[in-house]
Amino acid sequence: MNMEGILYATPAAKSFSKSEEDKIKEEDKESKTGIEKTIFKEEKKTKIAIPREKKIKKIGKDEPKIKIDTLQDLNKLSFTQIKNLSISQLEGKLFEEAFHEAVYGKAGGKKIGYNIASIEFNVCMKVEFGYSIYLIGGCEFLGNWNPNGAYKMLWSEGHIWKSWLKKSQLPLAFHYKYAVVETTTQNAKRWEGGNNRYFCFYPIEEHLESPHLSYIIHATPVHKFTIGTTQMEYIREKEHLIICDNWQPSL
């Protein structure tokens, strides 16, 4: 094989004269400048198109201060006034104690809020001897709608039937009803009418933890309120919630 022929056939690298190299550099420079100009113009258009943010007037120093040292000071305010108050407006011993406990807790460093540790269902119903009112619901602790596994309520004066349950025994939300059950056989004689009742811890705890109510609940041993059509009472010291239901008659 003739190696000389192969070497001769290989093309030589292309070379440019000095004037040609200067011309290429100038073209590259103009090209880059043109790109930069285009980008600058686009950015300028974008900046012009963005609207300026509106200045928000800050409120704080000019707000009138409301001093709450005792429960009597709190009672002078209407519910609407309390609801619309901001924390920066409030001062006084009662407010400061309630606010500190709600945010830091009695020991400090931990938010405690107003929790529910136990719950009590109440319903008024007069039944014949040998029968009791049972709390039946769609969870395991309430029998999963089976009277044999339902929760037997205790009779009290005025034909008020009560049941005391721990929050840990119940799901966060469940349906329930009351029924008249024969005590010995545990057969349901009569169910209350209407739709199934529904209970959920979330809206109640949200209500108890709302800022405009925290110091009211702190100042009162029993806080009474209504969610939907259900009347409730919250005992702060025991973290105990009482539900006061009315028996729903059958149609």
Secondary structure, 3 states (H helix, E strand, C coil): CCHHHHHHHCCCCCCCCHHHHHHHHHHHHHHHHHHHHHHHHHHHHHHHHCCCCCCCCCCCCCCCCEECCCHHHHHCCCHHHHHHCCHHHEECHHHHHHHHHHHHCCCCCCCCCCCCCEEEEEEECCCCCCEEEEEEECCHHHHHHCHHHCEECEEECCCEEEEEEEHHHCCCEEEEEEEEEECCCCCEEEECCCCCEEEEHHHHHHHHCCHHHHHHHHHCCEEEEEECCEEEEEECCCCEEEEEEECCCCC
